[in-house]
Amino acid sequence: MSQTERRPLKFESLQEAVTDAENLLTNGYEKAGNWDLAQCSHHLALWMSYPIEGFPKMGFPMNFIAWMMRHTIGPRWIGKIIDSGNWPTNSPTDQRTVATPGGNDAEAVAELKAAVDQLLKHDGPLHPSPAFGMMEKERLIELHKSHTAHHLGFLIPKS
């Protein structure tokens, strides 16, 4: 596998995704994309926490764009991702969820593990996504499995 080739990942569970991140931490990795393990893990942990803790406020024009998505293509777009299990490459993201390169991989993987545990154990109400609306917990977990596979697929384990 060349350094620029992604791993084709598909996780059966979010715990499997955490195990993959822990293996990357333990054994090392090469980047096939722009983000390191700390950036990926921190980003994923934040997005997993938002439906439980609340999504960050967005200013104009992002709040308007999110509203338009939620009321037009957003739910259908997310449905396609969940059904296919494939997160589109180069999807836009909130830059507040992208950490500076060179962070602490171990701390970020622990943050990801805690976020997965929190999501899986949560049995209370969820907050609707500003762009995609309300999702049932099971669909939300499927979405996060795809999102996690997308990002961790850019990190190639060292042999």
C-alpha positions in Angstrom: 0.0 0.0 0.0 1.5 3.3 -1.0 1.8 6.1 1.5 -0.9 8.1 -0.2 -3.4 5.3 -0.5 -6.2 5.2 2.1 -7.2 2.1 4.0 -10.7 0.9 3.1 -12.3 0.7 6.5 -15.8 -0.3 7.6 -16.3 -0.7 11.3 -18.9 -3.1 12.7 -19.0 -1.1 16.0 -17.6 2.1 17.5 -15.6 0.0 19.9 -13.9 -1.6 16.9 -13.0 2.0 15.8 -11.5 2.8 19.2 -9.4 -0.4 19.0 -8.1 0.7 15.6 -7.2 4.1 17.0 -5.4 2.4 19.9 -3.5 0.1 17.5 -2.4 3.2 15.5 -1.2 4.8 18.7 0.6 1.7 19.9 2.2 0.6 16.6 2.6 4.0 14.8 1.2 5.1 11.5 1.9 7.0 8.3 -0.4 9.7 7.1 -2.1 9.3 3.8 -4.0 12.6 4.3 -3.5 15.9 6.1 -4.5 15.0 9.6 -2.6 13.1 12.3 -4.1 10.7 14.9 -4.6 13.4 17.5 -6.5 15.6 15.0 -8.6 12.8 13.8 -9.4 11.5 17.3 -10.2 15.0 18.7 -12.4 15.9 15.7 -14.3 12.6 16.0 -14.8 12.9 19.7 -16.2 16.4 19.4 -18.8 15.4 16.8 -19.8 12.4 18.9 -20.3 14.6 22.0 -22.4 17.3 20.2 -25.7 15.3 20.0 -25.5 14.8 23.8 -24.0 18.0 25.0 -25.3 20.4 22.3 -23.9 21.7 19.1 -21.9 24.9 19.1 -23.6 28.1 18.0 -22.9 29.2 14.4 -22.9 32.7 13.2 -24.2 34.1 9.9 -23.9 32.8 7.1 -23.2 29.3 8.5 -26.4 29.2 10.6 -28.4 30.0 7.5 -26.6 27.4 5.4 -27.2 24.8 8.1 -30.9 25.7 8.3 -31.2 25.4 4.5 -29.5 22.0 4.6 -31.7 20.7 7.5 -34.8 21.7 5.6 -33.7 20.5 2.1 -30.9 18.1 1.2 -29.3 17.4 4.7 -31.4 14.5 5.9 -31.3 12.8 2.5 -27.5 13.3 2.2 -26.9 11.8 5.7 -29.2 8.9 4.8 -27.1 8.1 1.8 -23.9 8.1 3.9 -25.5 5.9 6.6 -26.9 3.5 4.0 -23.7 3.2 2.0 -21.3 3.4 4.9 -19.1 5.7 3.0 -18.3 9.3 4.1 -17.5 11.6 1.1 -13.9 12.7 0.9 -13.3 16.5 1.1 -16.6 17.1 2.9 -16.6 20.6 4.6 -16.3 20.7 8.3 -16.5 23.2 11.1 -12.9 24.4 11.5 -13.4 24.7 15.3 -13.3 20.9 15.3 -9.9 20.7 13.6 -7.0 20.7 16.1 -3.5 22.0 15.4 -1.2 19.4 14.0 1.2 17.7 16.4 -1.1 17.2 19.3 -0.9 14.5 21.9 -2.0 11.3 20.2 -2.5 9.4 23.5 -4.7 12.1 25.0 -6.8 12.4 21.8 -7.3 8.6 21.5 -8.4 8.6 25.2 -10.8 11.5 24.4 -12.2 9.4 21.5 -12.7 6.4 23.7 -14.5 8.5 26.3 -16.8 10.0 23.6 -17.7 6.6 22.2 -18.4 5.3 25.7 -20.6 8.4 26.5 -22.5 8.0 23.2 -23.1 4.3 23.6 -24.2 4.6 27.3 -26.4 7.7 26.7 -30.1 7.0 27.0 -31.4 10.5 27.4 -32.6 13.0 24.7 -30.3 14.0 21.9 -29.8 17.4 20.3 -30.7 17.8 16.6 -27.9 18.5 14.2 -28.1 22.1 12.9 -27.6 20.7 9.3 -29.2 17.3 9.4 -32.0 17.5 12.0 -32.9 14.9 14.7 -31.6 11.4 14.3 -32.4 8.3 16.3 -29.5 7.0 18.3 -29.0 3.9 16.2 -28.7 6.0 13.0 -26.4 8.4 14.8 -24.1 5.5 15.7 -24.1 4.3 12.1 -23.2 7.8 11.0 -20.3 7.9 13.4 -19.0 4.5 12.3 -18.8 5.9 8.7 -17.3 9.2 9.9 -14.7 7.4 12.0 -13.8 4.9 9.2 -13.3 7.9 6.9 -10.8 9.7 9.1 -8.9 6.7 10.5 -8.7 5.3 6.9 -6.2 8.1 6.2 -3.8 6.7 8.8 -1.8 3.7 7.7 -0.5 1.4 10.4 3.3 0.8 10.4 4.2 -2.8 9.7 
